[in-house]
Amino acid sequence: MEHIKGGVTAAKGFMAAGVEANVKYKNRKDMAMVYSQVPCKAAGVFTSNVVKAAPVVWDREKINTSPYIQAVVVNSGIANACTGRQGYAYCQETADAAAGALQIPGDCVLVASTGVIGMQLPMDKITAGVAALAGCLKDTLEAGTQAAEAIMTTDTISKQVAVQFEAGGKTVTVGGMSKGSGMIHPNMCTMLGFVTTDIAISKELLQEALSADVVDTFNMISVDGDTSTNDTLVVLANGCAGNPEITEKNEDYLHFCQALHEVNETLAKMMAGDGEGATALFETKVIHAANKEDARTLAKSVICSSLTKAAIFGHDANWGRILCALGYSGASFDPEAIELFFESSAGRIQIYKDGQATDYSEEEATKILSCPVVTVVVDMKMGEAQATAWGCDLTYDYVKINADYRS
């Protein structure tokens, strides 16, 4: 497997576009389209929030019932959440507009929205945006980048990645884009993710691969502990690579799962590092845990701790906050047995052992914590399980951004 340049247009048969539709923002791209020249198998995972946005309800229904999916229309700025029957009707109207422009059935169009909750979509701008998108679809790297830029809200960078590997003697590509830097605490935020691949695979195995992988990728990130109403992650597979269709868990399936994991993990880490107001990607690795579930719980508890996140922002080696977060996670362990380390590109330092602080240098610890990627390693000394979670520091700018988000 190797990384290549690109995102949703990297795989054969996929096209994309991004345009300025003025849905809410001015002078920036705010609508995107992803289109496959041939029908796709589709899989999806969605928010666990009881309050689900209309596009989530629409997409889940279409993935479960439609014979295939061929296009996705995305808008940023307005979430189309808590908008009642009208909001769902707007999903239908958006899909119908795309169907007419692309000459495909409306039931094979997915829709997604991100932005402010409670506002109705300006459908005149949405339908005009759909027409504009359909008219400028391309399979180029630039087109994929424009789509990735168009789905951003408070993101500071667009997020895309692509990888290639061999399956059945053919070159297979998996590419993707995502957005999200606030209201990020997926449990499948405002998180949207779209992965495209030219592999030939059964719908059942595609869904199984996605559902299994999200547990250790997107579900292991958190910016602020808020699970959005709009979380959506969709994978489209159009079979254009020409490999024999994967219908069983063979070697090609395992290679696809590895590629999907690489794309999902890369996008997840980019989202965590681009948290609203963030200055650092904050990673927690739990090793030698009693079991996988405990490892995930412990790692997630640390990166979700507001006090720990604030300490990372201040480059303060306040290891007591880490112990506290581990202690209330719900996992059982002996605090006298575990060991804690800080590490980054500036080095590695042990800060806790045998139930107390080590004789570490505060100056060295501050230097390590001042890097753009900071890792806490927690050695539980209990077993062989491990897990990694990703978050970001908590800064003054996070409050500023979210205190003024609707304006």
N, C-alpha and C positions, 0 to 999 in steps of 0.2 A: 504494500500500500504506500502511495506517495501523495503528498499534498501538491495541488496544482492551483493556478490562479483561477478565481471565479467563485460563483455562488449558484443561484438557481438556474442559470442558463448554461452551466458547465456540462450537464448531461445532454446527450443527444436528444433532439426532438423538442426541447423546451425553449420557450421564448418569454420575454418579460418586457415591462415598460414601467416608467414612473413619470407622473405629470403633476403640474400645479393645477388643482381644481378649486382652490380657495374654499375648501370645506369649512375650515375654521382659521387656518393660518394664511398669512399673506406672503407672497414672494418666496415660497418654498414648495417643493414637491410634497404632496400629501395624499396621492392615490397611486396604487400600484396594481399591476396585473401579472399573473404568472399563467402561461398557457402552454399546453402540450399539443403538438400537431396530431397526435393520435390519442385515443382514450387511455386512461390510467387506472390501475388498481390504486386504492386509497386507504390509508389508515390514519387514525387520529386519536389524540388524548386531549382532554379538556379540563377546565377548572373543577375543583371539588367544592367550590363555593356554592352554597344553596342558591344564592342569587346569581343567576346565569344570564349573560347578555343575549340578546336575540340572535346574533350571529353564531354563538355557541350552540344554541338550540337547533338552528338551521343546519349547521355543518354536521353535527352529530347525527341528525336525522338523515341527511343526504349520504353520508359515508356508510351508514347502516343499510340504507334501502335502495340507493341508486345503483344501476348496473356498472357504472364507471363515473369517474370525475375527469374533467378536461381543463378546467380553468378555476382560478381563484382571483377574486377582486378584494382589495384591501384599502380601507381609508384610515387616515390618522386624524387626530383632533377631536373627534366625537366618538364615544364608545358604543353608541346604540345599546346602552344597558339601562334597565329600569324604564323602558319606553313603551311597555304594554303591547297590545295587539298591533298598534301602529308600527312599532319597531320591527316586529316580525314581518309585517306586510311590506316594509321597506326592504327587507332581505329578499323577498320574492321579487320586488320591483327591480332591485339591483341585478339579481340573477337573470331576470327576463331581458334586461337591457343588454347584458353581456351575451346572452344567448342569441339575441337578434344581431348583434354586431359581429359575432364570431361564427354564426350559422351552426350552432350546436344546441342540444336540448337544455332547457333551463335547469333541469334536475341534475345536471352534471357540472353546475357552477357552485363553488363554495364562496362564501363572503366572510370577511373579518373586519373588525373595527377596533380602534384603540383611541383613548382620549378621555374626555370629560364624561362622567356618568350623568344620566338624566336628561340630556339634550336630544331632541329629534334631529335626524339627518336632514340636511337641505337637499331634497331629492332632485331638484333641478340641476344643482351642481354635481351631484353624484352621477346622474345619468349622462350629463355632458362629459364628465370625467371618464366614464366607461367608454364612450365613443372615441374620445381622444386616445385612451390607452390602446384600444383595439386597432387604431390606425397607425400606431408607431411601435408595435411589437417587433422585437428583434432577438436573435439568438446570440448576441455579442456579450462580451464581458462588460462593456459600458452599460448595456441595457439592464443587465442583472444588478449592477451597482446602482443605477438610478432607481430600480425597484426597492433595493435595500434602503436607500436614502429616503424614499417616499413613505416608508412605514414608521419612521422615527417620530417620537414626541419629545420627551426631555432627554433622549439619548444625545450624547456628544459625538459619537462616531457610529457609522453604519457597520453592520456585523454580517460578514459572509465568509464562507469557507467551502472548499471542494477537495475531494480526494479521488484517487483511482486505484483499482485493483483488478486482478484477473479472475474470471469465473467462466467455466466451461470453454476455455480457450478464447474468450472475448474480453476486451477491455471494458470495464464497468466504471461508471462515474457516479458519485454521490455528492451533491452540492446543496447548500442551504443558506438561508438568511434568517435573521431574527431581530426582534427589537424588544427593548425593555430596560429601564434603569430605575424605575420607581414602581411602587405597589408590586414588588417582586418577592414572592414566597410561594413558588409553584407547588401544588400538590396534585398532580395528575396520575400571569401576574399581570402592571399590565404587560403580559408577555405574549408575543406572537412569534411563531416559528414555522417556517415552510422549508421542507426538504424535498428535493427532486432527485430522481435516479432513473437511469435507463435500463436497470436490471429487469429481467423477466422473473417474476416471483408470484406465488399465489397470494391472494388477498389475506387469507388466514395467517400465513407465515409472516407477511408484512406487518400485520397488526400485532402479532405475538412479539416480533422483534422490537417494535416501537414501544409497546407497553412494558416490556422487560427492561429496556435500556433507559427509559426516562427516570426510573427509580434511582439510578446512580449518576445521572447527569443533571437534567433540569430540576429535578426534585431535590437536589443537593445544593441549590443556591438560595440565597436570601439577601435582599438589600434592606428591607424594613419590616419583615414579618407579616406583610399584608398580602393575602391571596386574592388576586383580582377576580372580577366578574367575567373577564374576557379571555383568560388563559386558553390558548389554542396552539397545538403543535400538530401539523399535518405532514404526512409523507405521501408523495405521488410517485408511482413507478410505471413507466410506459413501455418497457420491454424493448426499446430501440437498440440496446446493446447487442441483441441477437443471441444471447446465451440460452441454452436449454432452460425452460422454465423451472424454477426451484419449487418443488412441491414437497420436499422432505428436508429434514435437518441434516444435510450432508455437509461436506467440506465447503462448498460454495456458499451455503447458508451461513456458516460460521464466519467466513471471510466478509460477507455482507454485514453481519452483525458487528464485526470489528470496525468496518468502515463507517457504519451508522453511528457507532459509539464515538468515533473520532470526531465526526461532524457535530454531533450533539454536545459532546464535552467541550469542544472548542468554542462553540457558540455560547454555551452556558457560562464559561469562564469570562468570555468577552462581556456578557451582560453583567455579571457580578462586578467586574472591574470597572464598569461604566455606570455604577450605581449613582444616583443623583447626588451631586456634590462630592463624589468620592475622589480621594487622592491616592488610594492604594487598593489593590486586590488583596483580600485577606483570606488565606487558605488555612484550613485545619485538617491535618492528617491524623487519624486515630489508627494506631497499629496494635497488634497483639491483643485484640479485644476477645471477649468470650464467644461472641457470635456476630454475624453480619448486621443484624438488626440493632444491637447495642452500639456497634461501631458507627452506624449511620446516625443514631440518636445522639450520641455523644458529640460527634463532629458538628452536627447541625446546631446543637445547643450552644456551642462556643461561638460559631459565626453569627448566630442570631442575638447574642447578648449585646444589648445597647452599651453597657458599661465597658465591655471588652472592645467593642468597635470604637468607642470614644478614646480608649487608651491607645489603640493602634494609630488613630489620628494624631494623638499627642506624642507618639513615639515613646510611650511610657511602658516600661517592663512591669506592669502591674499584674503579675501572675496570679494573684489572689482572685481576681475577677474570672480568670479561666477556671480555676478550681471550683469556684462558686457555680459557674455555668455547668460544669460537668456534674456537680453534686445535685443540682435540681433537674437534671435531664430525665430522670426516671430509671436510668440504668444503675445496676448495683456494681460496686467495686470497692476496693480497699484504697483509700486515699494515701495511706502510708507506703503503698507499693508502687504507685505510678511515677513516671518521670515525664518532665516537660522540657521542651526545647523551643527556641526561636531560631529561625533560619531565613536567609535571603541571599541575594547575590553578594552581600557584604560579609557573609560568614554564617557560622552556626554556634549557638551557645546553649548550654544546659542551665536551666534556671530553677529546677525543683527536683528533689530526690529524697527518698527516705522520710517523707512527711514534712520537709522543710526546704527553705531556699538554699541553693548552693552558694558558694562564695564567688558569684559571678561579678563581672565588671559592669556597672550601670552605664558607663560611657560606651563600652562595646555593644551592650544591648540596645542602646539608643541608636547607634550607628546601623545595626542590623534592622531595626524597626523603621528606619527612615527611607527604606527602599520602596519602589513602586509595587513590588510583590513581596508580601510578608507571609511566612508560613509558621504556624504553631504545630509542633509534632507532639502527640500525646501517646506515650507508650503505656498501655494498660497492664502489661505483664500477666495476662490471663489466658491467652489462646493465640490463634493464628488469623483471626478475622481482622479486616481493615476496611476503612472507608475514608473518603475525602469530601469535604464540603467547602463551598466557596461563597464569600461575601465581600464586603468592603468596609472601609472605615466610616465612622459617623461624624460628619462635619457641620460647621455652621451653615454652609450653603444648602444642605439638605432641608433644613427648616425654612430657609428663604424661598427655595423652589416650591415647596409644598404649601407654604402659607399664601402663595400668590398664583397657584396653578390655574385657577379658572379664568383669570383675567387675560 
